[in-house]
Amino acid sequence: MRGIRLVFVSNAIVAVFSNITAGTVATGYALFLGATNYHIGLLSSVPTFVQAMQAVAPVFTERYKHRKPVHCAFNLISYLVWIPIALIPFYVPALLRPWAMIALVGASGMVGGYGTPAGASWITDLIPPDMLGWFYARVNTILTVVGMVTALVAGRYIDLTPHRFGFPSVFLFAVATAGIANMLLRFVPEPDKKEGEVRGIAETFALPFRDRNFRNLMIFFAVRSMAVMVAAPFFSVYWIKHLKLSYSYIALISAIMSLSMIASYQLWGYLSDKYGNKPVTKICWTGMCFIPITWFFVTRENYLYGAPLAALWGGFFSSGVGISQLNLRAKIAPEENRSVYLGCFNGVVSATAALGPILGGSLATLLKDVDFMLLGVHVETLKSLFLISASLRLACSPLLWLVEEEKEMPAQFLLRQMPARN
């Protein structure tokens, strides 16, 4: 329990770094450096794509007796890469700045991805199996609360500070907080690793793909991630360029989404522990399919109430999918060679998720001249992407039916229990 408390504190501190380097502030920084929609798509896909090496890393890290040093060392290096990213305006020519940011963000993701499976296996072994839903609900609540406060403060700071100095200083602050979080993790105990049968590199790498149920789980979440990422990187672009929202108001919208997630994390965590993760995934993923549609109807004329409603919807259902994904991944992966399974899952999902922004960026270029009315809404390039993403999300839903979970309840049964407050 001491280790779990330290994990909570470390996650709370590293959430500052994550929300600054992977949120609206990072997108605004890219736009400040001169990035186009194509650059934004690449910026979202490259770090995700390079993390596909998580599928290969455990084949080598599994041979180490201790996982904690591997995770902490590579994470620290990935954090430090953000120092040269923060200083790009001071040493890179203007035309090359977007490309420099893309390359360095990719390098940070690649290094961090090498140590992630070892950390996931270590923390999963630390948590009792019947507490996984509670643990991830608590972690996600902490991440969301800190992220909400970070987004509000960072957004206001960027609005009040000249961008040439505001962006670099906020990124340097983020690196400092990440370093503190990394130091705290070193005090978390590491349970003894359960050793599996000694295998060759190729045989070890093939283990997750030979497991039919785990393979089906990877396929669903891989295709799901790609469908989401077709439009996800462009929500911030839509807010900044089309709705012309200030960073402070964007931070407020993020805070509303965060509050919605906080209010629902404990609900979904409790339901997943009691009735199973698969029914929670079914219900929440169905809701997530319509997130792009909610933003499709948000315009400059109605954003004052439309944006908060869309944020509430997105936060409520995204929280459930996030918890159930982590639980299903940890529950289906066997104890032996767990880091191989988790690393392969992260690698495959990251690789396919990286295709989403590339596809979205390419579609944005092809659809640059789109201009028509639909249901009273003016449809242009980004709103076309929202419609495409929603269609792809709905199309991949049947893949979840192939995943099996021990003692799972039907989604319909869970829906009947919720209004009865059971």
C-alpha positions, 0 to 999 in steps of 0.5 A, a space after each residue: 500500500 505504501 508503494 501504491 500511495 507513491 504511485 499515486 503521488 508520482 502520477 499526480 506530479 507527472 500529469 503536469 508534464 503530460 498535460 503540457 506536452 501532449 495537450 492543447 499547449 503543445 498544439 498551440 506551440 506547433 502552430 506558433 512554430 508555423 505548423 500546418 494541418 499536415 504538420 499537426 497530423 504528423 506531430 500526433 502520429 510520429 510519437 505514437 508510431 515510434 512507441 510501436 517499438 514497445 512490441 519489441 522492447 520486452 523481448 529484450 527487457 524481459 531478460 532483466 531481473 528487475 524492471 524498475 531501473 529499466 522503466 525509470 531510466 528510459 522515462 527520464 531520458 524521454 523527459 529530458 528530450 523536451 528541453 531542446 524542444 522548448 528551445 527550438 525558437 532560439 536555434 532552429 531556422 523558421 522554416 525547419 521549426 515544425 520539422 524539428 519539433 516533430 523529430 524531437 517529439 518522436 525521439 522522446 516517444 521512442 525512448 520512453 516507449 522502450 521502458 513503458 512495458 517494463 513499468 506496466 508489468 511492474 505496476 500490474 504485479 504490485 496491484 492485487 487483481 481484485 483491486 485493479 478497477 479501483 486502482 485505475 479509477 483512482 489513478 485516472 481521477 488523480 491524472 484528470 484533476 491535476 490535468 484540469 488544474 494544469 490546463 487552466 493555469 498553463 492556458 492562462 499563462 500562455 495567454 498573458 505571456 509573449 509566446 516566444 518566451 511563454 511556450 519555452 518556459 512552460 515546457 521547461 517547468 514540465 520537464 522539472 516536474 517529470 524529473 521529480 515524479 521519476 525520482 519518487 518512482 524509485 522508492 516504489 517496491 518491485 515484487 519478484 517477477 514470475 519467470 516464464 519458460 526460457 524461449 528464443 527471441 522470435 518465440 517470445 515475440 510471437 506469444 501474444 499473437 498466438 493467444 487468440 483472445 489476447 490477439 482479438 483484444 489487440 485488434 479491437 483496440 488497435 482499430 479503435 485507436 486508429 478511428 479515434 485518431 483520424 480526428 482527435 488531433 484536429 479538435 484543438 486546431 478546430 478550437 483555435 482556428 475556427 472557433 477562435 477560442 482563447 487558450 483560457 477558454 480552451 482550458 475551461 472546456 478541458 476542465 469541464 471534460 475533466 470534471 465529467 471524467 472525475 465524476 464517472 471514474 469511480 462509477 465505471 471502476 466499480 462496475 468493471 470490478 463487479 460486472 466485468 470490463 467488457 460490458 463497460 467497454 461496450 456501453 462507453 465505446 458506443 458513447 465515444 462513437 458519437 463524440 465527433 458528432 457532438 463537436 460537429 454541431 458546435 459552431 461559433 454561434 453556439 459554442 458558449 453552451 455547445 462546447 461544454 455539452 460536448 465536453 461533458 459527453 466526451 468525458 463521461 464515456 472516455 473515462 469508462 473506455 480508458 479504465 476498461 482497456 487497462 483492466 482487460 489488458 492486465 486481466 487477459 495477459 498471463 503472469 508469465 511474460 506479462 511485459 511481453 504481452 503488455 508491450 506487444 499490446 501497446 506497440 500494436 495499438 500505438 502503430 495503428 493509432 499513428 496511422 490515424 493522424 496521417 490518414 486524417 492529415 491526408 484527408 484534410 489536404 484532399 478535402 480542403 475545398 469541401 464547402 456545403 451545408 448539412 442539417 443546418 451546419 456549414 461543413 468544411 474540412 475539419 467537420 468532414 473529418 469529424 463525420 469520417 471518424 464517427 463512421 469509422 468508430 461505429 464500423 469497428 464496434 463488432 470487433 469487440 464481440 470477439 473478445 472473451 472475459 471470464 465471468 462477464 455480464 451482458 451489457 444489457 444486464 449492466 444497464 438495468 442495474 445502473 438506474 436501479 442503483 445496484 
